Amino acid sequence: MMNPTILNLNENILGVQVTNFNLDVEVQYSAVVYGVDENFLKHCGISMLSIVEKTSEVPLHFFIITDKNNEVEFSRLQSIIKNTQHALTIIIVSADALDVFPKNSIFPASIYFRLPGSVFN
């Protein structure tokens, strides 16, 4: 019988960086959640840009869950939503905390970054 794996998010979320001054708690945002490692932050930005350009009528709150603090890429992501109605939150998760989950060359640890994303829906 398998033992359940417990991931305590309070212990393993290293930091939250809210990077948009437009974040308004009164607004009903639709959540868009990405779970990426640092290798895919640039691709995440391309996806965000496409969504922002095509979605002007619905306020979106983008959540980026990653394991490294990359100020250069975070600044680029922030510039995508600057002067829009959209918001961005970057959550840095300890990749070491995810060592309890199986991974290999096909399924890297970054696939588990989306686990905390379920709380945003």
Order of alpha helices (4+ residues) and beta strands (2+ residues): alpha-beta-beta-alpha-beta-alpha-beta
